[in-house]
Amino acid sequence: MSPEIARKLLAVVNNKSSIDALFEYAEERIKQHVKNLIRETDHAKMVAIQGSIQELQRFATLRDEVNQKAKEAKDAKSNSNNQ
């Protein structure tokens, strides 16, 4: 994730109601994908569904990832200004 995108996402991930709604949506979609995965017989489609589930699971770490990237960008900027 680029520092610019991290900065843009800070307002979303640091707003409890927004991030909770995003987590709830991701969990709902994961449950639906799991149901589809159970019924699917085509291997290629199963792999695609598994990939979708993995990406949705990344929302669980989004807040930490965004805050870490934003902090790294801030620290880098601070260090470059001090030199």
Residue pairs with C-beta under 8 A, 6 or more apart in sequence:
1 65
1 66
1 69
2 69
3 69
3 70
3 72
3 73
3 76
5 69
6 65
6 66
6 67
6 69
6 70
6 73
7 70
7 73
9 62
9 66
10 66
10 67
10 70
11 18
12 18
12 19
12 22
13 19
13 62
13 63
13 66
13 67
14 63
14 67
19 62
19 63
22 59
22 62
23 59
23 60
26 56
26 57
26 59
26 60
29 52
29 56
30 53
30 56
30 57
33 49
33 52
33 53
33 56
34 53
36 49
37 46
37 49
37 50
37 53
40 46
40 49
